[in-house]
Amino acid sequence: MADLIKEMRNWTRVPIIAQPNADSPRVKGGVTVYEQSPDKFGQDIMRIVEAGAHVIGGCCGTLPLY
């Protein structure tokens, strides 16, 4: 997502909102899971902020620890 945010920054000056998932969803035993760790998610969020996002959130697979 950081690369996308960086490209968007080239085309607009309005605030950019990013709300990534905790990795791509996978189905295990009939249950959808997101396997990205909170630490890795945090690292990715820092890249998104550095790319130019102003408002950051978390979507599918994120919990309060994220």
mmCIF file of the N, C-alpha and C atoms, coordinates in Angstrom:
data_MODEL
# 
_entry.id   MODEL 
# 
loop_
_atom_site.group_PDB 
_atom_site.id 
_atom_site.type_symbol 
_atom_site.label_atom_id 
_atom_site.label_alt_id 
_atom_site.label_comp_id 
_atom_site.label_asym_id 
_atom_site.label_entity_id 
_atom_site.label_seq_id 
_atom_site.pdbx_PDB_ins_code 
_atom_site.Cartn_x 
_atom_site.Cartn_y 
_atom_site.Cartn_z 
_atom_site.occupancy 
_atom_site.B_iso_or_equiv 
_atom_site.pdbx_formal_charge 
_atom_site.auth_seq_id 
_atom_site.auth_comp_id 
_atom_site.auth_asym_id 
_atom_site.auth_atom_id 
_atom_site.pdbx_PDB_model_num 
ATOM 1   N N  . MET A 1 1  ? 0.815   -1.184  0.000  1.00 0.00 ? 1  MET A N  1 
ATOM 2   C CA . MET A 1 1  ? 0.000   0.000   0.000  1.00 0.00 ? 1  MET A CA 1 
ATOM 3   C C  . MET A 1 1  ? 0.867   1.259   0.000  1.00 0.00 ? 1  MET A C  1 
ATOM 4   N N  . ALA A 1 2  ? 2.063   1.191   0.549  1.00 0.00 ? 2  ALA A N  1 
ATOM 5   C CA . ALA A 1 2  ? 2.925   2.369   0.610  1.00 0.00 ? 2  ALA A CA 1 
ATOM 6   C C  . ALA A 1 2  ? 3.232   2.895   -0.790 1.00 0.00 ? 2  ALA A C  1 
ATOM 7   N N  . ASP A 1 3  ? 3.472   2.006   -1.738 1.00 0.00 ? 3  ASP A N  1 
ATOM 8   C CA . ASP A 1 3  ? 3.752   2.442   -3.105 1.00 0.00 ? 3  ASP A CA 1 
ATOM 9   C C  . ASP A 1 3  ? 2.539   3.156   -3.707 1.00 0.00 ? 3  ASP A C  1 
ATOM 10  N N  . LEU A 1 4  ? 1.360   2.655   -3.442 1.00 0.00 ? 4  LEU A N  1 
ATOM 11  C CA . LEU A 1 4  ? 0.133   3.288   -3.927 1.00 0.00 ? 4  LEU A CA 1 
ATOM 12  C C  . LEU A 1 4  ? -0.044  4.676   -3.312 1.00 0.00 ? 4  LEU A C  1 
ATOM 13  N N  . ILE A 1 5  ? 0.185   4.793   -2.025 1.00 0.00 ? 5  ILE A N  1 
ATOM 14  C CA . ILE A 1 5  ? 0.069   6.091   -1.341 1.00 0.00 ? 5  ILE A CA 1 
ATOM 15  C C  . ILE A 1 5  ? 1.078   7.082   -1.920 1.00 0.00 ? 5  ILE A C  1 
ATOM 16  N N  . LYS A 1 6  ? 2.270   6.620   -2.157 1.00 0.00 ? 6  LYS A N  1 
ATOM 17  C CA . LYS A 1 6  ? 3.303   7.489   -2.731 1.00 0.00 ? 6  LYS A CA 1 
ATOM 18  C C  . LYS A 1 6  ? 2.867   8.008   -4.102 1.00 0.00 ? 6  LYS A C  1 
ATOM 19  N N  . GLU A 1 7  ? 2.296   7.144   -4.916 1.00 0.00 ? 7  GLU A N  1 
ATOM 20  C CA . GLU A 1 7  ? 1.807   7.561   -6.231 1.00 0.00 ? 7  GLU A CA 1 
ATOM 21  C C  . GLU A 1 7  ? 0.641   8.538   -6.090 1.00 0.00 ? 7  GLU A C  1 
ATOM 22  N N  . MET A 1 8  ? -0.266  8.270   -5.172 1.00 0.00 ? 8  MET A N  1 
ATOM 23  C CA . MET A 1 8  ? -1.396  9.174   -4.946 1.00 0.00 ? 8  MET A CA 1 
ATOM 24  C C  . MET A 1 8  ? -0.908  10.554  -4.516 1.00 0.00 ? 8  MET A C  1 
ATOM 25  N N  . ARG A 1 9  ? 0.131   10.590  -3.710 1.00 0.00 ? 9  ARG A N  1 
ATOM 26  C CA . ARG A 1 9  ? 0.687   11.856  -3.225 1.00 0.00 ? 9  ARG A CA 1 
ATOM 27  C C  . ARG A 1 9  ? 1.136   12.738  -4.391 1.00 0.00 ? 9  ARG A C  1 
ATOM 28  N N  . ASN A 1 10 ? 1.570   12.109  -5.492 1.00 0.00 ? 10 ASN A N  1 
ATOM 29  C CA . ASN A 1 10 ? 1.986   12.866  -6.671 1.00 0.00 ? 10 ASN A CA 1 
ATOM 30  C C  . ASN A 1 10 ? 0.823   13.561  -7.373 1.00 0.00 ? 10 ASN A C  1 
ATOM 31  N N  . TRP A 1 11 ? -0.399  13.099  -7.133 1.00 0.00 ? 11 TRP A N  1 
ATOM 32  C CA . TRP A 1 11 ? -1.551  13.597  -7.870 1.00 0.00 ? 11 TRP A CA 1 
ATOM 33  C C  . TRP A 1 11 ? -2.507  14.445  -7.049 1.00 0.00 ? 11 TRP A C  1 
ATOM 34  N N  . THR A 1 12 ? -2.302  14.547  -5.747 1.00 0.00 ? 12 THR A N  1 
ATOM 35  C CA . THR A 1 12 ? -3.239  15.314  -4.925 1.00 0.00 ? 12 THR A CA 1 
ATOM 36  C C  . THR A 1 12 ? -2.526  15.929  -3.728 1.00 0.00 ? 12 THR A C  1 
ATOM 37  N N  . ARG A 1 13 ? -3.125  16.961  -3.193 1.00 0.00 ? 13 ARG A N  1 
ATOM 38  C CA . ARG A 1 13 ? -2.624  17.588  -1.970 1.00 0.00 ? 13 ARG A CA 1 
ATOM 39  C C  . ARG A 1 13 ? -3.647  17.468  -0.838 1.00 0.00 ? 13 ARG A C  1 
ATOM 40  N N  . VAL A 1 14 ? -4.761  16.816  -1.103 1.00 0.00 ? 14 VAL A N  1 
ATOM 41  C CA . VAL A 1 14 ? -5.740  16.591  -0.045 1.00 0.00 ? 14 VAL A CA 1 
ATOM 42  C C  . VAL A 1 14 ? -5.245  15.469  0.860  1.00 0.00 ? 14 VAL A C  1 
ATOM 43  N N  . PRO A 1 15 ? -5.727  15.394  2.088  1.00 0.00 ? 15 PRO A N  1 
ATOM 44  C CA . PRO A 1 15 ? -5.306  14.314  2.988  1.00 0.00 ? 15 PRO A CA 1 
ATOM 45  C C  . PRO A 1 15 ? -5.639  12.936  2.403  1.00 0.00 ? 15 PRO A C  1 
ATOM 46  N N  . ILE A 1 16 ? -4.726  12.017  2.593  1.00 0.00 ? 16 ILE A N  1 
ATOM 47  C CA . ILE A 1 16 ? -4.911  10.642  2.129  1.00 0.00 ? 16 ILE A CA 1 
ATOM 48  C C  . ILE A 1 16 ? -5.142  9.749   3.344  1.00 0.00 ? 16 ILE A C  1 
ATOM 49  N N  . ILE A 1 17 ? -6.158  8.916   3.236  1.00 0.00 ? 17 ILE A N  1 
ATOM 50  C CA . ILE A 1 17 ? -6.514  7.983   4.303  1.00 0.00 ? 17 ILE A CA 1 
ATOM 51  C C  . ILE A 1 17 ? -6.096  6.575   3.876  1.00 0.00 ? 17 ILE A C  1 
ATOM 52  N N  . ALA A 1 18 ? -5.461  5.845   4.773  1.00 0.00 ? 18 ALA A N  1 
ATOM 53  C CA . ALA A 1 18 ? -5.068  4.456   4.505  1.00 0.00 ? 18 ALA A CA 1 
ATOM 54  C C  . ALA A 1 18 ? -5.603  3.568   5.622  1.00 0.00 ? 18 ALA A C  1 
ATOM 55  N N  . GLN A 1 19 ? -6.229  2.477   5.238  1.00 0.00 ? 19 GLN A N  1 
ATOM 56  C CA . GLN A 1 19 ? -6.803  1.552   6.209  1.00 0.00 ? 19 GLN A CA 1 
ATOM 57  C C  . GLN A 1 19 ? -6.536  0.117   5.728  1.00 0.00 ? 19 GLN A C  1 
ATOM 58  N N  . PRO A 1 20 ? -5.287  -0.339  5.838  1.00 0.00 ? 20 PRO A N  1 
ATOM 59  C CA . PRO A 1 20 ? -4.939  -1.656  5.299  1.00 0.00 ? 20 PRO A CA 1 
ATOM 60  C C  . PRO A 1 20 ? -5.420  -2.819  6.166  1.00 0.00 ? 20 PRO A C  1 
ATOM 61  N N  . ASN A 1 21 ? -5.534  -3.964  5.504  1.00 0.00 ? 21 ASN A N  1 
ATOM 62  C CA . ASN A 1 21 ? -5.790  -5.221  6.201  1.00 0.00 ? 21 ASN A CA 1 
ATOM 63  C C  . ASN A 1 21 ? -4.487  -5.720  6.818  1.00 0.00 ? 21 ASN A C  1 
ATOM 64  N N  . ALA A 1 22 ? -4.612  -6.672  7.707  1.00 0.00 ? 22 ALA A N  1 
ATOM 65  C CA . ALA A 1 22 ? -3.443  -7.346  8.282  1.00 0.00 ? 22 ALA A CA 1 
ATOM 66  C C  . ALA A 1 22 ? -3.090  -8.526  7.381  1.00 0.00 ? 22 ALA A C  1 
ATOM 67  N N  . ASP A 1 23 ? -2.598  -8.215  6.175  1.00 0.00 ? 23 ASP A N  1 
ATOM 68  C CA . ASP A 1 23 ? -2.208  -9.189  5.166  1.00 0.00 ? 23 ASP A CA 1 
ATOM 69  C C  . ASP A 1 23 ? -3.414  -9.566  4.317  1.00 0.00 ? 23 ASP A C  1 
ATOM 70  N N  . SER A 1 24 ? -3.188  -10.424 3.350  1.00 0.00 ? 24 SER A N  1 
ATOM 71  C CA . SER A 1 24 ? -4.264  -10.913 2.493  1.00 0.00 ? 24 SER A CA 1 
ATOM 72  C C  . SER A 1 24 ? -5.016  -12.025 3.221  1.00 0.00 ? 24 SER A C  1 
ATOM 73  N N  . PRO A 1 25 ? -6.329  -12.080 3.035  1.00 0.00 ? 25 PRO A N  1 
ATOM 74  C CA . PRO A 1 25 ? -7.097  -13.122 3.732  1.00 0.00 ? 25 PRO A CA 1 
ATOM 75  C C  . PRO A 1 25 ? -6.793  -14.507 3.172  1.00 0.00 ? 25 PRO A C  1 
ATOM 76  N N  . ARG A 1 26 ? -6.814  -15.483 4.074  1.00 0.00 ? 26 ARG A N  1 
ATOM 77  C CA . ARG A 1 26 ? -6.668  -16.887 3.702  1.00 0.00 ? 26 ARG A CA 1 
ATOM 78  C C  . ARG A 1 26 ? -7.744  -17.664 4.441  1.00 0.00 ? 26 ARG A C  1 
ATOM 79  N N  . VAL A 1 27 ? -8.174  -18.747 3.857  1.00 0.00 ? 27 VAL A N  1 
ATOM 80  C CA . VAL A 1 27 ? -9.168  -19.594 4.505  1.00 0.00 ? 27 VAL A CA 1 
ATOM 81  C C  . VAL A 1 27 ? -8.459  -20.829 5.040  1.00 0.00 ? 27 VAL A C  1 
ATOM 82  N N  . LYS A 1 28 ? -8.596  -21.035 6.355  1.00 0.00 ? 28 LYS A N  1 
ATOM 83  C CA . LYS A 1 28 ? -8.023  -22.213 7.021  1.00 0.00 ? 28 LYS A CA 1 
ATOM 84  C C  . LYS A 1 28 ? -9.117  -22.876 7.832  1.00 0.00 ? 28 LYS A C  1 
ATOM 85  N N  . GLY A 1 29 ? -9.400  -24.117 7.501  1.00 0.00 ? 29 GLY A N  1 
ATOM 86  C CA . GLY A 1 29 ? -10.436 -24.838 8.223  1.00 0.00 ? 29 GLY A CA 1 
ATOM 87  C C  . GLY A 1 29 ? -11.792 -24.160 8.133  1.00 0.00 ? 29 GLY A C  1 
ATOM 88  N N  . GLY A 1 30 ? -12.048 -23.524 7.011  1.00 0.00 ? 30 GLY A N  1 
ATOM 89  C CA . GLY A 1 30 ? -13.336 -22.862 6.822  1.00 0.00 ? 30 GLY A CA 1 
ATOM 90  C C  . GLY A 1 30 ? -13.446 -21.492 7.469  1.00 0.00 ? 30 GLY A C  1 
ATOM 91  N N  . VAL A 1 31 ? -12.338 -21.002 8.023  1.00 0.00 ? 31 VAL A N  1 
ATOM 92  C CA . VAL A 1 31 ? -12.331 -19.705 8.705  1.00 0.00 ? 31 VAL A CA 1 
ATOM 93  C C  . VAL A 1 31 ? -11.369 -18.772 7.980  1.00 0.00 ? 31 VAL A C  1 
ATOM 94  N N  . THR A 1 32 ? -11.787 -17.536 7.760  1.00 0.00 ? 32 THR A N  1 
ATOM 95  C CA . THR A 1 32 ? -10.908 -16.545 7.147  1.00 0.00 ? 32 THR A CA 1 
ATOM 96  C C  . THR A 1 32 ? -9.946  -16.017 8.199  1.00 0.00 ? 32 THR A C  1 
ATOM 97  N N  . VAL A 1 33 ? -8.641  -16.051 7.876  1.00 0.00 ? 33 VAL A N  1 
ATOM 98  C CA . VAL A 1 33 ? -7.612  -15.586 8.804  1.00 0.00 ? 33 VAL A CA 1 
ATOM 99  C C  . VAL A 1 33 ? -6.703  -14.581 8.100  1.00 0.00 ? 33 VAL A C  1 
ATOM 100 N N  . TYR A 1 34 ? -6.108  -13.716 8.894  1.00 0.00 ? 34 TYR A N  1 
ATOM 101 C CA . TYR A 1 34 ? -5.137  -12.732 8.443  1.00 0.00 ? 34 TYR A CA 1 
ATOM 102 C C  . TYR A 1 34 ? -3.880  -12.978 9.263  1.00 0.00 ? 34 TYR A C  1 
ATOM 103 N N  . GLU A 1 35 ? -2.791  -13.347 8.617  1.00 0.00 ? 35 GLU A N  1 
ATOM 104 C CA . GLU A 1 35 ? -1.635  -13.882 9.336  1.00 0.00 ? 35 GLU A CA 1 
ATOM 105 C C  . GLU A 1 35 ? -0.540  -12.873 9.660  1.00 0.00 ? 35 GLU A C  1 
ATOM 106 N N  . GLN A 1 36 ? -0.693  -11.628 9.293  1.00 0.00 ? 36 GLN A N  1 
ATOM 107 C CA . GLN A 1 36 ? 0.357   -10.652 9.557  1.00 0.00 ? 36 GLN A CA 1 
ATOM 108 C C  . GLN A 1 36 ? 0.421   -10.338 11.052 1.00 0.00 ? 36 GLN A C  1 
ATOM 109 N N  . SER A 1 37 ? 1.629   -10.306 11.585 1.00 0.00 ? 37 SER A N  1 
ATOM 110 C CA . SER A 1 37 ? 1.816   -10.020 13.012 1.00 0.00 ? 37 SER A CA 1 
ATOM 111 C C  . SER A 1 37 ? 1.634   -8.528  13.277 1.00 0.00 ? 37 SER A C  1 
ATOM 112 N N  . PRO A 1 38 ? 1.312   -8.158  14.518 1.00 0.00 ? 38 PRO A N  1 
ATOM 113 C CA . PRO A 1 38 ? 1.222   -6.737  14.859 1.00 0.00 ? 38 PRO A CA 1 
ATOM 114 C C  . PRO A 1 38 ? 2.531   -5.982  14.587 1.00 0.00 ? 38 PRO A C  1 
ATOM 115 N N  . ASP A 1 39 ? 3.674   -6.609  14.840 1.00 0.00 ? 39 ASP A N  1 
ATOM 116 C CA . ASP A 1 39 ? 4.964   -5.947  14.585 1.00 0.00 ? 39 ASP A CA 1 
ATOM 117 C C  . ASP A 1 39 ? 5.156   -5.648  13.104 1.00 0.00 ? 39 ASP A C  1 
ATOM 118 N N  . LYS A 1 40 ? 4.868   -6.613  12.250 1.00 0.00 ? 40 LYS A N  1 
ATOM 119 C CA . LYS A 1 40 ? 5.007   -6.417  10.806 1.00 0.00 ? 40 LYS A CA 1 
ATOM 120 C C  . LYS A 1 40 ? 3.996   -5.378  10.314 1.00 0.00 ? 40 LYS A C  1 
ATOM 121 N N  . PHE A 1 41 ? 2.797   -5.420  10.851 1.00 0.00 ? 41 PHE A N  1 
ATOM 122 C CA . PHE A 1 41 ? 1.777   -4.436  10.488 1.00 0.00 ? 41 PHE A CA 1 
ATOM 123 C C  . PHE A 1 41 ? 2.273   -3.036  10.849 1.00 0.00 ? 41 PHE A C  1 
ATOM 124 N N  . GLY A 1 42 ? 2.861   -2.888  12.017 1.00 0.00 ? 42 GLY A N  1 
ATOM 125 C CA . GLY A 1 42 ? 3.395   -1.596  12.445 1.00 0.00 ? 42 GLY A CA 1 
ATOM 126 C C  . GLY A 1 42 ? 4.495   -1.101  11.515 1.00 0.00 ? 42 GLY A C  1 
ATOM 127 N N  . GLN A 1 43 ? 5.354   -2.010  11.073 1.00 0.00 ? 43 GLN A N  1 
ATOM 128 C CA . GLN A 1 43 ? 6.407   -1.631  10.131 1.00 0.00 ? 43 GLN A CA 1 
ATOM 129 C C  . GLN A 1 43 ? 5.808   -1.145  8.817  1.00 0.00 ? 43 GLN A C  1 
ATOM 130 N N  . ASP A 1 44 ? 4.797   -1.852  8.347  1.00 0.00 ? 44 ASP A N  1 
ATOM 131 C CA . ASP A 1 44 ? 4.137   -1.454  7.102  1.00 0.00 ? 44 ASP A CA 1 
ATOM 132 C C  . ASP A 1 44 ? 3.425   -0.109  7.267  1.00 0.00 ? 44 ASP A C  1 
ATOM 133 N N  . ILE A 1 45 ? 2.820   0.119   8.422  1.00 0.00 ? 45 ILE A N  1 
ATOM 134 C CA . ILE A 1 45 ? 2.153   1.399   8.683  1.00 0.00 ? 45 ILE A CA 1 
ATOM 135 C C  . ILE A 1 45 ? 3.164   2.541   8.637  1.00 0.00 ? 45 ILE A C  1 
ATOM 136 N N  . MET A 1 46 ? 4.344   2.340   9.176  1.00 0.00 ? 46 MET A N  1 
ATOM 137 C CA . MET A 1 46 ? 5.363   3.385   9.137  1.00 0.00 ? 46 MET A CA 1 
ATOM 138 C C  . MET A 1 46 ? 5.750   3.715   7.694  1.00 0.00 ? 46 MET A C  1 
ATOM 139 N N  . ARG A 1 47 ? 5.834   2.720   6.847  1.00 0.00 ? 47 ARG A N  1 
ATOM 140 C CA . ARG A 1 47 ? 6.120   2.961   5.425  1.00 0.00 ? 47 ARG A CA 1 
ATOM 141 C C  . ARG A 1 47 ? 4.991   3.756   4.779  1.00 0.00 ? 47 ARG A C  1 
ATOM 142 N N  . ILE A 1 48 ? 3.752   3.459   5.163  1.00 0.00 ? 48 ILE A N  1 
ATOM 143 C CA . ILE A 1 48 ? 2.598   4.173   4.616  1.00 0.00 ? 48 ILE A CA 1 
ATOM 144 C C  . ILE A 1 48 ? 2.618   5.636   5.052  1.00 0.00 ? 48 ILE A C  1 
ATOM 145 N N  . VAL A 1 49 ? 2.954   5.885   6.305  1.00 0.00 ? 49 VAL A N  1 
ATOM 146 C CA . VAL A 1 49 ? 3.056   7.269   6.809  1.00 0.00 ? 49 VAL A CA 1 
ATOM 147 C C  . VAL A 1 49 ? 4.175   8.000   6.069  1.00 0.00 ? 49 VAL A C  1 
ATOM 148 N N  . GLU A 1 50 ? 5.319   7.362   5.939  1.00 0.00 ? 50 GLU A N  1 
ATOM 149 C CA . GLU A 1 50 ? 6.447   7.973   5.237  1.00 0.00 ? 50 GLU A CA 1 
ATOM 150 C C  . GLU A 1 50 ? 6.116   8.252   3.770  1.00 0.00 ? 50 GLU A C  1 
ATOM 151 N N  . ALA A 1 51 ? 5.219   7.464   3.190  1.00 0.00 ? 51 ALA A N  1 
ATOM 152 C CA . ALA A 1 51 ? 4.818   7.659   1.797  1.00 0.00 ? 51 ALA A CA 1 
ATOM 153 C C  . ALA A 1 51 ? 3.870   8.843   1.633  1.00 0.00 ? 51 ALA A C  1 
ATOM 154 N N  . GLY A 1 52 ? 3.265   9.303   2.752  1.00 0.00 ? 52 GLY A N  1 
ATOM 155 C CA . GLY A 1 52 ? 2.441   10.491  2.657  1.00 0.00 ? 52 GLY A CA 1 
ATOM 156 C C  . GLY A 1 52 ? 1.013   10.384  3.142  1.00 0.00 ? 52 GLY A C  1 
ATOM 157 N N  . ALA A 1 53 ? 0.616   9.264   3.744  1.00 0.00 ? 53 ALA A N  1 
ATOM 158 C CA . ALA A 1 53 ? -0.743  9.164   4.273  1.00 0.00 ? 53 ALA A CA 1 
ATOM 159 C C  . ALA A 1 53 ? -0.893  10.025  5.524  1.00 0.00 ? 53 ALA A C  1 
ATOM 160 N N  . HIS A 1 54 ? -2.063  10.607  5.684  1.00 0.00 ? 54 HIS A N  1 
ATOM 161 C CA . HIS A 1 54 ? -2.327  11.498  6.820  1.00 0.00 ? 54 HIS A CA 1 
ATOM 162 C C  . HIS A 1 54 ? -3.173  10.851  7.916  1.00 0.00 ? 54 HIS A C  1 
ATOM 163 N N  . VAL A 1 55 ? -4.098  10.018  7.521  1.00 0.00 ? 55 VAL A N  1 
ATOM 164 C CA . VAL A 1 55 ? -4.986  9.347   8.473  1.00 0.00 ? 55 VAL A CA 1 
ATOM 165 C C  . VAL A 1 55 ? -4.791  7.852   8.285  1.00 0.00 ? 55 VAL A C  1 
ATOM 166 N N  . ILE A 1 56 ? -4.486  7.158   9.374  1.00 0.00 ? 56 ILE A N  1 
ATOM 167 C CA . ILE A 1 56 ? -4.166  5.733   9.310  1.00 0.00 ? 56 ILE A CA 1 
ATOM 168 C C  . ILE A 1 56 ? -5.130  4.952   10.198 1.00 0.00 ? 56 ILE A C  1 
ATOM 169 N N  . GLY A 1 57 ? -5.568  3.826   9.688  1.00 0.00 ? 57 GLY A N  1 
ATOM 170 C CA . GLY A 1 57 ? -6.426  2.942   10.469 1.00 0.00 ? 57 GLY A CA 1 
ATOM 171 C C  . GLY A 1 57 ? -6.063  1.503   10.154 1.00 0.00 ? 57 GLY A C  1 
ATOM 172 N N  . GLY A 1 58 ? -6.857  0.606   10.616 1.00 0.00 ? 58 GLY A N  1 
ATOM 173 C CA . GLY A 1 58 ? -6.680  -0.803  10.316 1.00 0.00 ? 58 GLY A CA 1 
ATOM 174 C C  . GLY A 1 58 ? -8.022  -1.391  9.942  1.00 0.00 ? 58 GLY A C  1 
ATOM 175 N N  . CYS A 1 59 ? -8.016  -2.320  9.008  1.00 0.00 ? 59 CYS A N  1 
ATOM 176 C CA . CYS A 1 59 ? -9.273  -2.923  8.563  1.00 0.00 ? 59 CYS A CA 1 
ATOM 177 C C  . CYS A 1 59 ? -9.263  -4.405  8.950  1.00 0.00 ? 59 CYS A C  1 
ATOM 178 N N  . CYS A 1 60 ? -9.615  -5.231  8.030  1.00 0.00 ? 60 CYS A N  1 
ATOM 179 C CA . CYS A 1 60 ? -9.799  -6.651  8.293  1.00 0.00 ? 60 CYS A CA 1 
ATOM 180 C C  . CYS A 1 60 ? -8.541  -7.299  8.868  1.00 0.00 ? 60 CYS A C  1 
ATOM 181 N N  . GLY A 1 61 ? -8.730  -8.073  9.916  1.00 0.00 ? 61 GLY A N  1 
ATOM 182 C CA . GLY A 1 61 ? -7.641  -8.790  10.540 1.00 0.00 ? 61 GLY A CA 1 
ATOM 183 C C  . GLY A 1 61 ? -6.920  -8.011  11.628 1.00 0.00 ? 61 GLY A C  1 
ATOM 184 N N  . THR A 1 62 ? -7.238  -6.738  11.787 1.00 0.00 ? 62 THR A N  1 
ATOM 185 C CA . THR A 1 62 ? -6.582  -5.967  12.834 1.00 0.00 ? 62 THR A CA 1 
ATOM 186 C C  . THR A 1 62 ? -7.410  -6.030  14.107 1.00 0.00 ? 62 THR A C  1 
ATOM 187 N N  . LEU A 1 63 ? -6.715  -6.067  15.201 1.00 0.00 ? 63 LEU A N  1 
ATOM 188 C CA . LEU A 1 63 ? -7.320  -6.095  16.532 1.00 0.00 ? 63 LEU A CA 1 
ATOM 189 C C  . LEU A 1 63 ? -6.740  -4.945  17.333 1.00 0.00 ? 63 LEU A C  1 
ATOM 190 N N  . PRO A 1 64 ? -7.204  -4.681  18.552 1.00 0.00 ? 64 PRO A N  1 
ATOM 191 C CA . PRO A 1 64 ? -6.664  -3.558  19.341 1.00 0.00 ? 64 PRO A CA 1 
ATOM 192 C C  . PRO A 1 64 ? -5.131  -3.574  19.460 1.00 0.00 ? 64 PRO A C  1 
ATOM 193 N N  . LEU A 1 65 ? -4.520  -4.738  19.491 1.00 0.00 ? 65 LEU A N  1 
ATOM 194 C CA . LEU A 1 65 ? -3.056  -4.826  19.595 1.00 0.00 ? 65 LEU A CA 1 
ATOM 195 C C  . LEU A 1 65 ? -2.366  -4.192  18.389 1.00 0.00 ? 65 LEU A C  1 
ATOM 196 N N  . TYR A 1 66 ? -3.042  -4.182  17.252 1.00 0.00 ? 66 TYR A N  1 
ATOM 197 C CA . TYR A 1 66 ? -2.466  -3.610  16.040 1.00 0.00 ? 66 TYR A CA 1 
ATOM 198 C C  . TYR A 1 66 ? -2.451  -2.110  16.102 1.00 0.00 ? 66 TYR A C  1 
# 
